[in-house]
Amino acid sequence: WAMTEVFNLLVDLGTRYTRSEFMVAQRHPFIPFIIITREETDHTWGGVGHVALSYQGEVTSASLSASKDVRPGGGDSETTDRTSFLFKISRRFAEKFSAHLSGEYFLNKADAGELSRTDIDEQTISIRPGLSCEIIDNLVLTASYTFTRLKDREDHTDPERNLVYVQLRYGVPLFE
């Protein structure tokens, strides 16, 4: 829904039916050193949704969104119920120079035997500032820094990642 010329609102709500299949390892009841695997299946219903508000001005653009859905877990082959919040803002300070800032927060949850083999309870936060400058026509230099922290409340770990990204990009105008 275009609320005005510069504001847009997106609302997408629904339901989901999930059928999960995974292998579960168990010890053999009579022979203690034998581990057997069996396939386990689960069926669940749940809600899904996505809400986004965006602003597109002459020099500034911004968006804010929230969503809930079933997604792959970070780094694992497990499936989780993910709740996420994202924001992005960018501003053009000159014709060829702009800055941007984005942030993400994810909450991944799953109960053992429902969506995954094991319990999952993770919070992830990520912040990314960056700059972009067109050096000459069609040659753009982009640099950004990303800080990410994952808090795993099941494993009691808090890994962090610092990433510096620099890109020099040349675009070839095909239809001029």
RAKAGI-V781490 format. One line per field, one symbol per residue. phi: phi as a letter, one per 30 degrees, with the letter a starting at -180 (. if undefined). psi: psi as a letter, one per 30 degrees, with the letter a starting at -180 (. if undefined). burial: I if it has 9 or more other ideal C-beta (glycine too) atoms within 8 Angstrom, else O. A space follows every 10 residues. Layout:
BEGIN
phi->???
psi->???
burial->???
END
This chain:
BEGIN
phi->.ddbdccbbb bbbabbbccc bacccbdddc cdcccccbdc bbbbcacbab bbbbbbcdcb babbbbbbac bdddiccccb cccbbbbbbb bccbecbbbb bbbbbbbcba ceiccbdbdb bbbbbbbbda bbbddbeicc cbbabbcbbc ccdddhbbdb bcbcbbbcbc ccddcc
psi->kjeaffkkkk kjkallkkjk klkkklkkff jfgkklklkk kkkllllllk kkklkjaefk kllklklklk lkljflglkl jkkkkkkkkk kjflegklll klkkkkjkkk kkfdflelkk jkkkkkkjll lkkjelkgjk kkklkkkkkk jjfefhlill kkkkkkkjkk kjjeh.
burial->OOOOOOIIII OOOOOIOIOI OOOIOOOIOO OOOOOOOOOI OIOIOIOIII IIIIIOOOOI IIIIIIIIII OOIIOOOIII IIIIOIIIII IIOOOOIIII IIIIIIIIII OOOIIIOOOI OIIIIIIIII IIIIOOOIII IIIIIIIIII OIOIOOOOOO OOOOIOOOOO OOOOOO
END
